[in-house]
Amino acid sequence: MQRVSFTTDNDIFEYLKSVSDVATLPPAERGIYEACLMRARDYNAVLKTAKERALEEGRAEGRAEGLFEAAERLKANGVDEATIKAWLGI
C-alpha cells in the first residue's frame, strides 16, 4: 500500500490521515496512541473550559467597573444615591 501525502489544511483529510496511520499500529502501540490521544483531548478540553471561565470573569469585572464608573459620574453630577441605586439595579 502506498502512502498518500495530504497537503491541505482541511480537517477531514487530517483525520483520515491519522486513522490510516493508526490502523497500521500493533495493538500495544495502538493502546498507547489511544491513551495519548485521550490525554491530549482532555488537556484541550480543560484549556477551553479555563479560557471560557476567564472570559466570563473578565466580562463580569468589566461590567462591574462600568457600573462603578457610571455611578461615580452620576454622583459627581449631583444625582442622589437612591436614584443611582435604582438606575443601576443595586
C-alpha positions, 0 to 999 in steps of 0.5 A, a space after each residue: 500500500 502506498 502512502 498518500 501525502 495530504 497537503 491541505 489544511 482541511 480537517 477531514 483529510 487530517 483525520 483520515 490521515 491519522 486513522 490510516 496511520 493508526 490502523 497500521 499500529 500493533 495493538 500495544 502501540 495502538 493502546 498507547 496512541 489511544 491513551 495519548 490521544 485521550 490525554 491530549 483531548 482532555 488537556 484541550 478540553 480543560 484549556 477551553 473550559 479555563 479560557 471560557 471561565 476567564 472570559 466570563 470573569 473578565 466580562 463580569 469585572 468589566 461590567 462591574 467597573 462600568 457600573 462603578 464608573 457610571 455611578 461615580 459620574 452620576 454622583 459627581 453630577 449631583 444625582 442622589 444615591 437612591 436614584 443611582 441605586 435604582 438606575 443601576 439595579 443595586 
